[in-house]
Amino acid sequence: SAELFEAVENFATPTKSTAIDARETGPASRESGQGAPAFDEEDFRANFGDPALMTQLIDAFFEDSGEQIVQAEKALAAGDEKGLREAAHALKGMAGNFSADRALRLATDFDTKAREGNLDRIPGAFRLCRQEFGRLGEALEVFRSSLKDGS
């Protein structure tokens, strides 16, 4: 699955900025996502088009994101900065593949804090990232079902 995401990263060109916007990271939006969609279905379809490829990417997301979340949790508990950097970077790449702007911004923030080695600020960034990946997973599950239905 990691190879699939790497190939897709090289193929797909992100269409939106990954800069963290203060409006997106304020207290209310941190918890709720402000009701914004977890990912841009139209952009995802435009980038990948083929339902079989999209299904394969979604399946890989479920396999790999869970592994990276667990890796990050273990690394955080152990104070393993290298493990945190690896997990954060992998999550950032996954979010970018799905036109998931909020997940990408939060994963980028987590990645930045992990690269800086700021262990005091990493738990909050990781918590927000993990929550948004949960929300993204729910949205991708619904989307995958629509692909099977031929929508």
Disulfide bonds with the S-S distance in Angstrom:
none
